[in-house]
Amino acid sequence: MLSVVATRYAKALVDVVAAPGSLVDPSAALAQLRSIEEVFAGSLDLRNALLSPAVSPSRKRAVVASILSPLGLHKQVLNFLYVVIDHRRVHEFSSIAEAFEALLDERLGYVRAEVASARDLTGTQTAALEAEISRVAGKKAKLKFSTDPALVAGVVARIGSTVYDGSVRGQLDRLRTKPARA
């Protein structure tokens, strides 16, 4: 579950990059946020410096600017990062990036779904699932796949709070709870 703070910051960035006339491609902004996230995750020293109240915000911005300059960040993304640093929300950065992706998908008309299967699915199976979930949801689906051997066979798809259980385990559970006929 995404925090209110992360969602608020992400919404502000989505509003900037998805605005008419914006010079930033929203998918490029997402890729840049993910790149920043990787840099933060890859350096414990950087993370500690950014989280430390002993380091001034201006010094943090200077360090970040020099470290992230090879990424060629858009001005809006870099300014957004500075706001996150200035407001001491660096610890929320991963959640902000996740919220940004979710809000961007929503703004662009995508529905997000999580699909668990008993084993890895083939390309044909994933394409068929994507088409079917898109049809059911009435929007283009973006799927996140995982495997769960406990399902025995079949798939379980979650779209928001709705679960579609097509697994053998689910069928066995339904049989187990069904009252016996006399």
Secondary structure, 3 states (H helix, E strand, C coil): CCCHHHHHHHHHHHHHHCCCCCCCCHHHHHHHHHHHHHHHHHCHHHHHHHHCCCCCHHHHHHHHHHHHHHHCCCHHHHHHHHHHHHCCCHHHHHHHHHHHHHHHHHHCCEEEEEEEECCCCCHHHHHHHHHHHHHHHCCEEEEEEEECHHHCCCEEEEECCEEEECCHHHHHHHHHHCCCCC
